[in-house]
Amino acid sequence: MSLILFSIIWLKNSELPIVKHKIYRHLLFWFTYSIQGTLLEYAWIHDLFPPEREAYVVTLAILFNLLLVSVKMPFSYYVMQFPINHLLVQKTAIFKIIIQILLALVIAIFFYRIANVYVISPLLKPEKTIGMTDVFNPSGLFIALLDIGYICGIAVALKLFRMQASKLKTEKFLIKDKLETELKFLKNQINPHFLFNTLNNIYGLARKKSDQAPEVVLRLSKLLRFMLYESHRESITIAEEIRILEDYLELEKIRYDHRLKISFEKEIDDSTQMITPLILLPFIENAFKHGLNETTGDNSIQIRIKLQNGSLFFQASNTQDYSGENNVTEKIGLSNIRRQLELMYKDFSLQLDNLPKTFNVSLKINLNSHGTL
């Protein structure tokens, strides 16, 4: 029970400022242990005195505990500060460390027995004759070994636990930082790709001196505003994501005119459901870049989005000229989105089908499985 109590005290103060944190943690540790030690000393000696001397017995128990703690404390700190650090940090040979600990333990036991024989025993049994041989009494030495080893073992165990916890915390931070950097990199790859495609659209309209060019620029400015100020948010509503898809499709309709047929079906039960920004757009963008742009004749895109109880079903299908190969090569856009899905959602499935005349994307995401990096 005492070990559990020490651990709780040790961890409970972990949010204090670093310097005060260490001081308070150590003070609480030894204060708690001293309470236990005083109670044990009292239990051992209270039968040696009559009931009317209760206050005196309590005083002796406190003094005996403080005297013995003054021996245990230096040994415990020595082991924590030097042998343990040398073994774990400096990788000193374990045989050398064992010798150091044994020598320090012999010294601690010697002073422990000196305190018992020449201070504690005379106060408990003044009539008893004592000598140096009593210091090396086998049973007394064994009790000293157990008493010193007990508190030192707890202190070392807590130090090792804190070192491991600190190491795991550092590793977790480094992994989190790496994943966040990777996610930002993936998003930054997608955004220039999208901008490049849209600018090509404007260039084509400008060459034709089309009256639709101003409308395209206006829609593009809305998209850019979103990408600059909103896309780096952790999540947006599904309504905002659909609005971006619709703006993009309107841009492409202006570009392709009568060559393009678009079907966009939406079935949303909660327009406020949160979703990672721009997670769906690259699939539609891919349909235009690798589907319609490389296909002759009439083209069509069918898009379907269904949201039900936090589960998103997204399907996109575009016409293509059949190449005779069913293998799907994920280029930069699709591979980046797959990686984003892996980073942001614990529960999703993505299927790409390269079929004769059509390329199909089927995506299922449990939006409630959104993880935190």
Secondary structure by P-SEA (a helix, b strand, c coil): caaaaaaaaaaaaccccaaaaaaaaaaaaaaaaaaaaaaaaaaaccccccccaaaaaaaaaaaaaaaaaaaaaaaaaaaacccccccccccccaaaaaaaaaaaaaaaaaaaaaaaaccccccccccccccccccccaaaaaaaaaaaaaaaaaaaaaaaaaaaaaaaaaaaaaaaaaaaaaaaaaaaaaaaaaaaaaaaaaaaaaaacccaaaaaaaaaaaaaaaaacccccccccaaaaaaaaaaaaaaaaaaacccbbbbbbbbbccccccccccccaaaaaaaaaccccccccccbbbbbbbbcccbbbbbbbbbbcccccccccccaaaaaaaaaaaaccccbbbbbbbcccbbbbbbbbcccccccc
